[in-house]
Each structure stands twice: as structure tokens, then as C-alpha cells.
């Protein structure tokens, strides 16, 4: 994406504290506030297939107690009715 021309504009309103945090981080990282915002957008909306697979594997490794489907269904329905 870095090789594309930046021609779209976005105007947002921030609290002064938010802008200060962005400016401080940009200075510390020797980059611009715009780069930080674009990076945050990319992180939020561009989830790779590898990241998704990693999340599924982590969920599969959760050692939660489970039972058969009929019992789980009864528990779900019972909790829903409360």
C-alpha cells in the first residue's frame, strides 16, 4: 500500500489529549501522525489469513468443559430464558 498515492482526505475531531498522545508517539517513532493513523486503520481492518488461523488455533486450545450437543443446547436455552 505504501507505493500508492495518498489522495483521499479524512478530517476528524480529537480531544486535545488524544492529539497529544499521537504527536508524542509520532515524535518518538520519528514518523507522522498520519502514518500512525494509517497504521491503526490497517491493523484494525486488515486481518491476515495467518492471524485468523492463529486465533482459531488459540480458541481450539481453550480447555473449557463441554458435553454433548443436547446437554449444551439445554443449558443455552435455560440461560436464555432467565
Secondary structure, DSSP 8 states (H G I E B T S, - for coil): -TTS-----------HHHHHHHHHHHHHHTS-HHHHHHHHHHHHH---HHHHHHHHHHHHT-------HHHHHHHHHHHHH-
